[in-house]
Amino acid sequence: MKTTFRIIVMVLMAAFYSCQKSDVSPGTSSSITSDGVFSGTIVNDSNRIDSIKFYSYFGYINNIDSIILLGKSAVPSTGKFSLVLTNPVLRKLGSLASGVVVSDTTALVGNLYGLEAYKGGIYTGSVYKINYSLGVDSTKAGMSVSQFMYSDRAFTIKGTEIHADTYENLKTNYSITFKKGWNEIVRRVDSYSKTPTTSTTVETYSNTVTSDLQWRYYPNNNASTVRAKTQGVSCLARKGFLFQ
C-alpha cells in the first residue's frame, strides 16, 4: 500500500455538493467527533468479528509501510463499537493539483488509514463506512464511502481537478471544509462509464455524510480490493488522490 491509494476506494456518487452550511459540520450521521470519539455499528457478519483496530498511515519509508495504531475496540454480537482515537502523526499537504485551491497550505493533516477486523486475535478482514454491499457494482453513480482525517486547524479545499490519459478520464470535484480535529470526508461517484479501452469517472469529495452510509465488514479475501480505493491519504498531488 504505497502512497498511491485513492481517497477511500470503490466508492461512488451522484451529485455535486456545493459548499453550504451542511459542509461545515458532518451532521448526525457522522461516526466521529472533532475530539476523536469514534462509534458505529457493523451491520453485517458481526459474528466473524470480536474486535477492530484503527491505524494511521504515515508513509512509505525505507521500502516499508509505516503504520501506527490509533486505537482499538471490542465488537460484541450487536456489531456496536466505540472508542476515543489518539491523534495521528501530522504532515503538510503535498503539491496542489491544477484547479484545486487550499485556503491554508500550511495546514497539517493526518489520516485514519485502515480499520482491521479480528476474531480471537486473528485478522479476518476490514470494515468500511460505505453505502453498498459486497458484490454490488461500486462504480455506479451514487456509490459513496467515508474516510477520516485529522487537521491541526480549520481550512478548505475547493475546486475541480481534471486528469486524462490513454486509459482513464477522471474529473474530481472538491468541496471540503475541515475543522480543527477529526473530520469525516465522503467520496461520491457522480457518474461512470467505460469503453473497451477507456473509463470516465466524475466524483466529488465533500463533508456531506448521508444516512445510507453504514459500517460493513469485508472478509480478508475481498478487503484488499476495497482497500485499494478507500483509504484516507494525506497529500494533494495527482488525479483524484486527494490524500495519498
C-alpha positions as CSV (number, residue, x, y, z in Angstrom):
1,M,0.0,0.0,0.0
2,K,2.3,2.7,-1.2
3,T,1.4,6.3,-1.4
4,T,-0.8,5.9,-4.5
5,F,-4.1,4.9,-2.8
6,R,-7.1,6.9,-3.9
7,I,-9.1,8.7,-1.3
8,I,-11.1,5.8,0.0
9,V,-11.8,3.4,-3.0
10,M,-14.5,1.7,-4.8
11,V,-16.7,4.5,-3.9
12,L,-19.3,6.3,-5.9
13,M,-21.9,9.0,-6.1
14,A,-24.4,11.0,-8.0
15,A,-24.5,14.7,-7.2
16,F,-22.1,17.5,-6.7
17,Y,-22.4,19.2,-3.3
18,S,-21.6,22.8,-3.3
19,C,-20.2,24.4,-0.1
20,Q,-23.0,25.2,2.2
21,K,-23.6,25.1,5.9
22,S,-24.0,21.3,5.8
23,D,-20.4,21.1,4.5
24,V,-19.1,22.7,7.7
25,S,-20.5,20.0,10.0
26,P,-20.7,16.3,9.1
27,G,-24.2,16.1,10.7
28,T,-25.9,13.5,12.8
29,S,-24.8,10.6,10.6
30,S,-21.1,11.2,11.3
31,S,-19.2,8.4,13.1
32,I,-16.6,10.7,14.7
33,T,-16.5,13.9,16.7
34,S,-13.8,16.5,16.3
35,D,-12.1,15.3,19.5
36,G,-11.8,11.7,18.3
37,V,-14.8,10.0,19.8
38,F,-15.5,7.2,17.3
39,S,-18.5,4.9,17.2
40,G,-20.7,2.9,14.9
41,T,-22.5,-0.4,14.2
42,I,-21.3,-3.0,11.8
43,V,-24.5,-4.2,10.1
44,N,-23.3,-7.5,8.6
45,D,-21.3,-10.6,9.6
46,S,-20.6,-9.3,13.2
47,N,-20.2,-13.0,14.2
48,R,-16.9,-13.0,12.4
49,I,-15.6,-10.1,14.4
50,D,-14.8,-9.6,18.1
51,S,-12.5,-6.5,17.9
52,I,-11.3,-3.9,15.4
53,K,-8.1,-1.9,15.3
54,F,-7.7,1.6,13.8
55,Y,-4.5,2.6,12.1
56,S,-2.9,5.7,10.6
57,Y,-0.6,5.5,7.6
58,F,2.5,7.7,7.9
59,G,4.2,6.9,4.6
60,Y,6.4,4.5,2.7
61,I,9.8,4.7,4.4
62,N,12.8,2.6,3.5
63,N,10.6,0.3,1.4
64,I,8.3,-0.3,4.4
65,D,4.8,1.0,5.1
66,S,4.8,2.9,8.3
67,I,1.5,2.3,10.1
68,I,0.6,3.5,13.6
69,L,-2.1,2.1,15.9
70,L,-4.6,4.8,16.9
71,G,-6.9,2.7,19.0
72,K,-8.9,-0.5,19.2
73,S,-12.4,-1.5,20.3
74,A,-14.2,-4.7,21.2
75,V,-17.1,-5.6,18.9
76,P,-20.0,-7.6,20.6
77,S,-22.6,-9.6,18.7
78,T,-24.6,-6.4,18.2
79,G,-21.9,-5.0,16.0
80,K,-21.5,-1.8,18.0
81,F,-18.1,-0.3,18.7
82,S,-16.9,2.8,20.5
83,L,-13.5,4.3,21.4
84,V,-11.5,7.5,21.5
85,L,-8.8,7.8,18.9
86,T,-5.4,9.2,19.6
87,N,-4.2,11.8,17.2
88,P,-2.2,10.6,14.2
89,V,1.2,11.8,13.1
90,L,0.6,15.0,11.1
91,R,2.3,16.3,8.0
92,K,1.8,19.1,5.4
93,L,-0.4,18.7,2.4
94,G,1.5,17.9,-0.8
95,S,1.6,19.7,-4.2
96,L,-1.7,21.1,-5.3
97,A,-3.4,19.8,-8.4
98,S,-4.3,22.2,-11.1
99,G,-7.7,23.8,-10.5
100,V,-7.7,23.0,-6.7
101,V,-7.3,25.7,-4.1
102,V,-6.3,25.0,-0.4
103,S,-7.1,28.0,1.8
104,D,-4.2,27.4,4.1
105,T,-1.3,25.4,2.6
106,T,0.5,25.3,6.0
107,A,-2.2,23.1,7.4
108,L,-1.0,19.8,8.9
109,V,-3.2,16.7,8.5
110,G,-3.2,13.0,9.4
111,N,-5.4,10.1,8.4
112,L,-7.3,7.1,9.6
113,Y,-5.9,4.6,7.1
114,G,-7.2,1.2,8.0
115,L,-9.9,-0.5,10.2
116,E,-8.9,-4.1,10.6
117,A,-11.3,-6.7,11.9
118,Y,-10.2,-9.6,14.2
119,K,-11.7,-12.8,15.7
120,G,-9.8,-14.5,18.5
121,G,-6.8,-12.3,17.8
122,I,-6.7,-13.4,14.1
123,Y,-7.1,-10.9,11.3
124,T,-10.3,-11.7,9.3
125,G,-10.9,-8.7,7.1
126,S,-11.6,-4.9,7.2
127,V,-14.6,-2.6,7.9
128,Y,-15.6,0.4,5.8
129,K,-18.3,3.0,6.1
130,I,-19.9,2.6,2.8
131,N,-23.4,2.6,1.1
132,Y,-23.1,-0.6,-0.9
133,S,-22.8,-4.3,-0.1
134,L,-20.2,-6.8,-1.2
135,G,-20.9,-7.8,-4.8
136,V,-22.6,-4.5,-5.7
137,D,-21.1,-2.6,-8.6
138,S,-19.2,0.1,-6.8
139,T,-18.7,2.3,-9.9
140,K,-22.4,3.1,-10.2
141,A,-23.5,6.7,-9.7
142,G,-24.4,7.3,-6.1
143,M,-21.9,4.9,-4.5
144,S,-20.1,6.5,-1.6
145,V,-17.5,5.8,1.1
146,S,-16.3,7.7,4.1
147,Q,-12.8,8.4,5.3
148,F,-11.5,10.1,8.3
149,M,-8.9,12.9,8.5
150,Y,-7.4,14.9,11.3
151,S,-6.4,18.6,10.9
152,D,-4.5,20.9,13.1
153,R,-6.6,23.9,12.0
154,A,-9.7,24.9,10.0
155,F,-9.2,25.3,6.3
156,T,-10.9,24.5,3.0
157,I,-10.2,22.5,-0.2
158,K,-12.2,23.8,-3.2
159,G,-12.1,23.3,-6.9
160,T,-12.0,20.8,-9.7
161,E,-9.2,18.5,-10.9
162,I,-9.1,17.0,-14.4
163,H,-7.0,14.1,-15.4
164,A,-6.9,12.3,-18.7
165,D,-4.6,9.7,-20.1
166,T,-4.9,6.7,-22.5
167,Y,-6.8,4.6,-20.1
168,E,-8.7,6.9,-17.7
169,N,-10.6,10.2,-17.7
170,L,-11.2,11.5,-14.2
171,K,-12.9,14.6,-13.0
172,T,-12.7,15.2,-9.3
173,N,-14.7,18.0,-7.5
174,Y,-13.5,19.1,-4.1
175,S,-15.8,21.0,-1.7
176,I,-14.4,20.2,1.7
177,T,-14.3,22.3,4.9
178,F,-12.0,21.0,7.5
179,K,-12.5,21.9,11.2
180,K,-9.7,21.5,13.7
181,G,-9.7,17.9,14.9
182,W,-11.2,14.9,13.3
183,N,-13.3,15.2,10.1
184,E,-15.4,12.7,8.1
185,I,-14.9,13.2,4.4
186,V,-17.2,11.4,1.8
187,R,-16.2,10.4,-1.7
188,R,-19.2,10.0,-4.0
189,V,-19.3,8.8,-7.6
190,D,-21.3,11.2,-9.7
191,S,-21.0,9.2,-12.9
192,Y,-19.0,6.4,-14.5
193,S,-18.8,4.9,-18.0
194,K,-16.4,2.6,-19.7
195,T,-15.4,1.6,-23.3
196,P,-13.2,-1.3,-24.2
197,T,-10.2,1.0,-23.8
198,T,-11.1,3.9,-21.5
199,S,-13.0,4.6,-18.3
200,T,-14.6,8.0,-17.5
201,T,-15.4,8.9,-13.9
202,V,-16.8,12.1,-12.2
203,E,-16.5,12.1,-8.4
204,T,-17.0,14.5,-5.5
205,Y,-15.4,14.8,-2.1
206,S,-17.4,16.7,0.5
207,N,-18.4,16.8,4.1
208,T,-21.9,15.6,3.3
209,V,-22.5,12.4,5.4
210,T,-25.7,10.7,4.3
211,S,-27.8,8.3,6.3
212,D,-27.3,5.4,3.8
213,L,-23.6,5.1,4.8
214,Q,-23.3,2.0,7.0
215,W,-20.4,0.2,8.6
216,R,-19.8,-3.1,6.7
217,Y,-17.4,-6.0,7.1
218,Y,-15.4,-7.3,4.2
219,P,-13.6,-10.7,4.6
220,N,-9.9,-10.6,4.0
221,N,-10.2,-12.2,0.6
222,N,-12.3,-9.2,-0.5
223,A,-11.0,-6.4,1.7
224,S,-7.8,-5.7,-0.3
225,T,-10.0,-4.9,-3.4
226,V,-11.9,-2.3,-1.4
227,R,-8.8,-1.0,0.4
228,A,-7.1,-0.1,-2.9
229,K,-9.7,2.6,-3.4
230,T,-10.9,3.5,0.0
231,Q,-8.0,4.5,2.2
232,G,-7.5,8.0,3.5
233,V,-4.3,9.6,2.4
234,S,-2.5,12.9,3.1
235,C,-1.4,14.9,0.2
236,L,-3.0,16.7,-2.7
237,A,-0.9,15.5,-5.6
238,R,-2.4,13.9,-8.6
239,K,-5.5,12.7,-10.4
240,G,-8.1,12.4,-7.6
241,F,-5.7,11.1,-5.0
242,L,-6.7,13.8,-2.6
243,F,-4.8,12.3,0.3
244,Q,-2.1,9.9,-0.6
